[in-house]
């Protein structure tokens, strides 16, 4: 299963192995799971199997910044309504 690339998503270490064959077995086992990206990375002394979710969470839109005088206008409205 080829998943889409999602740059910036964090990878979690699923296991460390001394040979590529052991790491590849773990990778193939994990690839059967749905919505999971798996890779094997070679380090200096061993191999690491890394995983991350392939589900992309929708980004929350941050509210637009209110204009500078919003709170001053609100105070002025409160003062006028008190009168």
C-alpha positions, 0 to 999 in steps of 0.5 A, spaced: 500 500 500 503 506 497 500 512 502 501 519 500 506 523 503 505 528 509 511 532 510 512 534 517 508 529 520 511 525 526 514 518 526 514 514 532 520 508 533 516 501 533 522 497 534 530 497 533 533 491 530 540 488 528 539 486 521 535 488 515 531 482 515 528 482 522 526 490 521 523 488 514 519 482 517 516 487 522 515 492 517 511 487 512 507 485 518 505 493 520 504 494 513 498 490 513 494 495 518 490 500 514 492 507 515 499 506 517 505 508 514 512 504 515 519 505 513 526 502 515 531 507 517 539 505 517 542 507 523 550 507 524 549 500 528 542 498 527 536 498 523 529 502 526 522 501 524 518 507 524 511 508 523 506 514 523 498 515 521 496 516 514 490 519 516 490 527 515 487 531 520 483 537 518 487 543 520 483 548 524 482 555 522 484 560 527 480 566 527 482 572 524 484 577 528 479 583 530 481 590 529 485 594 534 479 598 536 474 592 537 475 592 545 475 600 545 468 600 541 465 595 545 467 599 552 464 606 548 458 602 547 457 600 554 458 607 556 453 609 552 448 604 554 449 606 561 447 613 560 
